[in-house]
C-alpha cells in the first residue's frame, strides 16, 4: 500500500498553515471512501487573519472494528511535518480500498493557532500536551520550575546572567532533574515554558467530545500523534507513555519491536511528562488500545530550550511586531528548529511515517509484518 518512492506530498510540503489545510482538503476530495468530514472552527485568527480550523476526517465504515488515528499539530509549529504525513496518507488512500474492518481517522491541526503563528503553544500560551490534568484537583507541583522561572525568562533582559544561573543549576542538579524541572509541565507561570493552563483548553474539549462518541472502548485502536523536536536528526522514534507493565505497552512493543521507547524506563528521547493528551485517549480506549507519539529528531534539546525561551520572552513583552528584525529572527529560529529546511530531513520524515503506518495497518488487520 505505502510505496517507498518519493511522494507528491514532499513536493507540496506546506509553506504555512493555509497551504497545509489546502493540501488536506484537495486530497480529501479524491477519496472514494470518505464517510465524514468535520471542520471545527476556532475563535482565534491566523497570522494572516485567516480563519482557523481543526479538520477531522473519518475514512471507512463507521462500525469498523479497527481504527488508525493520525494527529498533527498538537504543538502548532510541529504541524508542518505532521500535516505532510497526513497528506501523504490521503494521497495513498485515494488509490487504495479500505478493508471493511478498518477505519482511518485524520485529526489535522489540533492547535491551528500555533501552526499558523509558528508557536508551539495555543493563543493562550497553553501547551496542549500539558493540559490534560484534573483542574478540579490540586495541580501538579512545579517547585523546581519556580526556582528557575526568573532565569528562563529574564524580565530585565540580561540573558548572560540568566544563562549563567541556568548553567549553575544544571551542574548542581544534573541533566535529568534540570530537564524535568523545565519541560515536565508547570501551572504557575502563564507566560512561561510548558505551561499547562488553568482550565481545559478548547482543543482538549474538542477531543473529549469526539472520544465520547467514537466508542473506542469497543474497537482496536492505534493512535499516532505526530511531533518533531526530540532525538537524532531525521529519526522517527515511537514514544510510548503507557505504563511499562501495561497491556498496551506490551502490545506496542510486540507490534513495533525496538522502534518503541518508554520514557518511564529511561530509554527514550522523551521523559515522563504531566498532562499529556495521551491520557485522555488511554481512558477512552480498551486496555490494549495503543497511543504512540511518532517523534522526529531535529537539533539538540538544549537548543530547543533556547529557541523556546526567546519565543516566550518575545510574547511576554506584548503583541510582537513582526516587522522588527529581532522578532523575525526569533520566529525563523523556532520554525527551523521544529521544521528544518532540509529536503533530506523531510523525506526521512515521510519514509519513516510510511514504514510505521504500514506496520500499524498490518497489525490492526492481524497480519504479522515481521517487525
WOLINHU-V226576 format. One line per field, one symbol per residue. burial: b if it has 16 or more other ideal C-beta (glycine too) atoms within 10 Angstrom, else e. A space follows every 50 residues. Layout:
burial=???
//
This chain:
burial=ebeeeebebbebbbebbbebbebbbebbeebeebeebeebebebebbeee ebbbbbbbbbeeebebbbbbbbbbbbbbbbbbbbbbbbbbbbbeeeebee bbbbbbbbbbbbbbbbbbbbbbbebbbbbbbbbeeeeebeebebbeebbe bbbbeeeeeeebeebbeebbeebeeeebbbbbbbbbbebeebbbbbbeeb bbbbebbeebbeebebeebbbbbbbbbbbbbeebebbbbbbbeeeeebbe bbbebbeebbbbbbeeebbbeebbbbbbbbbbebbeeebbbbbbbbbbbe beebbbbbbbbbbbbeeeebeeeeeebeebbeebbebbbbeeeebbebbb bbbbbbbbbbbbbbeeeeeeb
//
